[in-house]
Amino acid sequence: MSEREDTLIGEFPIIPKQERAQQKRKALLESGRAMFISKGYEQTTAKEIAAHAGVATGTFYRYFSDKRQLLLSLLEDKLERLLPPEPSWVSCNPEKLLTTLLEEHYKRLNELGLHRVLPELLLKDSELCEVLGAARRKVHDRIHLGLKQANEKGWTWEDLDLETVSWAIMILVENGYEKERLTGQKENVQNIAKVICRMIFPPDKLEQLRNQLS
């Protein structure tokens, strides 16, 4: 059986109700995730995923039409977990808050591992690109809202372009794990937090917020 690549986003098989069948599906999902991360998406086959999960290839096709559908099932409800956090700047020390959020974000990425697979797939999967793009726009809008609230309180630079800075924050955070991959060195999230906060807040305001909200 050949792997079809024409399954639409969101067209997932019905999740089985029997516990044994659920366990097999879960084993296939975990096997696929491990294989995609270790070998890459293109180099992984449904047969290899099934063998790694300890089931027959035919069992794979009971639950997934192809490896793409398995990957989409892995990504379902997880896309936003792969995207940058959305800080609210009005309730606590912004630098401390952002450092904590980034630590949690990179920890989630490393646990999931799927961010290593996405670049390879996005080059040829326009539907997934659209879904990821929509998710990124939602995150951007929430970051933008947080900046707007801080701006309305008079905390940010007066001439700050909130739209541009919102995208800049996303790019800085997303490039953090790419830098780790290229250099082999763990990213210092506190440094990223400092750079972002200096883009947003004048030094005197940042010091004031540290003292007031810590």
C-alpha positions, 0 to 999 in steps of 0.5 A: 500500500502506498502512502497518500499525501492528499489527506486534508488538514483535520481529516483524522480517523475516528479514535478507537474506543476499545482500550487495546486499540487505543494503546496501539494507536498511541504506540504508533503515534509515539513511534512516529514521533520518535522516528520523525525526530531521529530520521526526519520526516521524508526518510521515515516510512509507515512500515518502519513506524509500525515495526518500531511500535511492534505492530504489523504494517496493516495495523498502521493503516487501520488508524492512519491513511499515511505518515502525514496523517499520523504527523498531523494527529501528533500536531493536533492541539499542539501547534500553539505549544510549539509557538512563542509564549504570550506574556502579559506585561501588566502584572509582574516584573516583565524580565523575570516573567519572560525568562520563566515563560521562555524556560517553560517554552524551550522545555516543552519544545525539547519534550515534544521534539516536533519543531525539528520536523516542521521545517522539512515538511513546511517546504512542501505542505501548503495546507500545514503552512496555512494552519501554522500561519493562522496559529502564529497570527493568533499568538502575534495578536495576543502578544500585540494585545499585551504590548498595547496594554503596557503602552496604554499604561505609559510603560513602553517607548512612546514611539514603539511600533507595537505591530513590528515589535510583536513580530520581532518578539516571535522571531527572536524566540523562534530563532532561539532553538535554531541557534541552539541547533546550529551552535550546540550551545544551550540558549540563555533565555535570560539574555533573550528576555533582556533583549526583548524587554529593552526593545519594549521598555525605557531603562527607567520604566523597566527599573520601576517595573522591576521594583514595583512588580517583583 
